[in-house]
Amino acid sequence: MDLMKSLKIAAAGLRAQSSRMRIVSENLANVDSTARTPGGDPYRRQIPTFKADFDRELGAHIVKPGRVREDMSDFSIRYEPGHPAADGKGYVKTANVSSLVEIMDMREAQRSYEANLNIVRSARTMIQRTLDILRA
C-alpha cells in the first residue's frame, strides 16, 4: 500500500530532523562556553550529516542521520585576562558557534519536521476515510 510507504518514509524524515534538532540544541547550549583550562580548547560546534539509505522493503531511498562531524573553523578569541581559562597573553578561546546560524538551522529543521508530520497526518486521514467508505 503506497500510504504505508509514505508513512515509513515520513517517519524516517521525522527521526532525521529530530536528531538534527538535538545537535543544534547542543550547539546553542554551548554558544558562550570557554575552555576549561588556560590555553585549552572550548566546545567545538557539531555538524549533523545525513545519508540516503536504500530500504529494500520499501523500494525507496530514505534519509538517515549520518555521522556527526566537528566544525574545524577557528575559535573566537576575546581579551579577558582575569578569566581562569585565559592564556599567558590574557586571551580566552570561545566556542566557534554562531547563535544566528544555529537558530536558522533549527528553524529549517523544524519546518522539515513539520512537513513530514503533515505527511503522516494526511496519510492517516486518508486511511481513516478509506476505512469509513469500506464500512458504509
C-alpha positions in Angstrom: 0.0 0.0 0.0 1.5 3.3 -1.1 0.2 5.1 2.0 2.1 2.8 4.3 5.2 3.5 2.2 4.6 7.2 2.6 4.2 6.9 6.3 7.5 5.0 6.7 9.4 7.5 4.6 8.0 10.4 6.5 8.8 8.6 9.8 12.4 8.3 8.7 12.4 12.1 7.9 11.0 12.8 11.4 13.8 10.8 13.0 16.4 12.5 11.0 15.1 16.0 11.7 14.7 15.2 15.4 18.4 14.1 15.5 19.3 17.4 13.8 17.4 19.5 16.3 19.1 17.7 19.2 22.5 18.5 17.8 21.6 22.2 17.1 20.2 22.5 20.6 23.5 21.2 22.0 25.4 23.8 19.9 23.1 26.6 21.2 23.6 25.5 24.7 27.4 25.9 24.3 27.4 29.3 22.5 29.2 31.0 25.3 31.4 28.2 26.5 35.1 28.7 27.1 38.0 26.4 27.6 38.2 24.6 30.9 42.0 25.1 31.2 44.3 28.0 30.4 45.0 27.9 26.6 42.7 24.9 26.1 40.0 24.5 23.5 36.4 25.2 24.2 33.3 23.4 22.8 33.6 22.8 19.1 30.4 23.2 17.0 28.9 19.9 15.9 27.6 19.5 12.3 24.8 16.9 11.6 25.1 15.0 8.4 22.6 12.8 6.6 22.8 9.8 4.3 20.4 8.3 1.9 19.8 4.6 2.6 18.0 2.3 0.2 15.3 0.4 2.0 14.6 -2.9 0.1 11.3 -3.4 1.9 10.0 0.0 0.7 11.9 0.0 -2.6 12.9 3.6 -1.9 15.6 5.7 -0.5 15.1 7.0 3.0 17.1 9.6 4.9 19.0 8.6 8.0 21.2 10.6 10.3 24.9 10.2 9.4 28.0 10.8 11.4 28.2 14.0 13.5 31.2 16.0 12.4 33.1 18.7 14.2 33.3 22.2 12.7 37.0 22.8 12.3 36.7 26.6 11.9 38.7 28.8 14.2 37.5 29.6 17.7 36.6 33.1 18.6 39.1 34.9 20.9 38.4 37.6 23.4 40.7 39.5 25.7 39.8 38.7 29.3 43.0 38.5 31.4 41.1 37.7 34.7 39.4 34.6 33.3 40.6 31.2 34.6 40.9 29.9 31.0 43.0 32.9 29.8 46.3 32.0 28.1 49.6 33.8 29.0 48.6 36.9 27.0 45.1 37.2 28.6 43.1 35.8 25.7 40.3 33.3 26.1 39.1 31.0 23.4 35.3 30.8 23.0 33.2 28.2 21.1 33.0 28.5 17.3 29.2 28.6 17.5 27.1 31.4 16.0 23.7 31.6 17.6 22.3 33.2 14.4 23.4 30.2 12.3 22.1 27.7 14.8 18.8 29.4 15.1 18.3 29.4 11.3 19.4 25.8 11.2 16.9 25.0 14.0 14.1 26.8 12.1 14.9 24.8 8.9 14.9 21.5 10.8 11.6 22.5 12.5 10.0 23.2 9.1 11.2 19.9 7.7 9.9 18.1 10.7 6.5 19.8 10.4 6.4 18.9 6.7 7.0 15.2 7.5 4.4 15.4 10.3 1.9 16.8 7.9 2.5 13.8 5.5 1.8 11.4 8.4 -1.4 13.3 9.3 -2.6 13.3 5.7 -1.9 9.6 5.2 -3.6 8.8 8.5 -6.7 10.8 7.4 -6.8 9.1 4.0 -6.6 5.6 5.6 -9.4 6.6 8.0 -11.6 7.8 5.2 -10.9 4.6 3.2 -11.9 2.5 6.2 -15.1 4.6 6.7 -16.0 4.1 3.0 -15.4 0.3 3.3 -17.6 0.1 6.4 -20.5 2.0 4.8 
